[in-house]
Amino acid sequence: MRRGALAVDRVVVLLLGLVLIALGVAVVGWQAGFLEDVWPSVPPSVQVDSSEVTGTGSFVVLAVAAGAVLVGLGGWWLAAHIPRRGVGPLRLPPGDVPGVLTVLPAPAVATAADVLADEPGVLSARGAVLTDRKQRVVRLRVAVYPDADLASVIASCDRVLADLAVVLPDDQLRSRLELSVRREASERARVQ
C-alpha cells in the first residue's frame, strides 16, 4: 500500500473512531440521564419529520451526488489497498538509437528458472520479479535433492543470475535465492 493511502486510512479511521465513541457516550448518557448534567436543554425525545427534507426537489439531486461521491471514494479506497508486488517494464540504458527501450523482466526470470531446473541435483526452480521494501527483486526458489552437491547448485545459481544480469538492467534489480533441500530421497523422475 502506498504512503498516501496509508495516511488517509489512519486519519479517516481515527476520526471515525472518535465520532463513534462520542456518539456512543452521548446515547448512553442520554438514556441514563447523565447528558442533562452536561447539556441542560437536552430534549427528552426527538421527533423528526423527514418529509420536510425529502419532499424538496433538490433532495434527489443531492442524494445522487452524495451517493456518487461515496461510490467513488469507496472504489478509490479499495483500489489503493490492492497489493502490488509485481514489477512492470524496466527501462534499458540509452543506446545509439533515439527513444526509450524497455524490457519485461518476468519472461527472462521464468526462462532463468527453467534453465536452473535442468541442472543436476535440482528438483524444481521457480522465478518471480517483485517489489520488496521499495526494491525490485528477482527471487529464485530452488528445491534440491538431499544428496545434491550444494556447491555445484550454488555455482549454477550464480551462473544463471550472472546471465540474467546481462539481459536485464542489473542496476535496477536485486536478487534473492531461496534454496530448500528435500527431506527424504525419492525416486527421481528425470534421467541424468
C-alpha angles and dihedrals in degrees: 000000000000122000093244093056091045092052092048090048093052094048094046093046091048093050093043091049092050092048092049092048091049092048091047093050091046093051093047091046091048094051093043093047095242093114091072090067091059098032110028095186095055110142116241090226137006122233115186125185102206094184090076090061101035095041095068120097095235094056094082092049092048092047092050091047092048090047092050091050091049092048090049092049091047092050092048091048092051093045091050090056097053106113112240111193098145124099125230128210117324121223114241121218113273116264138182093291115080117240139054120295120200135181131203107232099199098074092047092050092047089052091049089052090050091052090049092049089060093058118107114266094019115120097185141342131198129183135199139170115222144156115251121175091343091306125114106234132191104211120196117187111197126184116196136188117259092245095049120123101248094198092059092044091052090047089052090050090051091051092049092048091048090052089048090052088058092054099040127046099265094197089068098046139063123197132225125188118199110193120189127181119215111241101225132027115248137177109295112235097207133059118245 
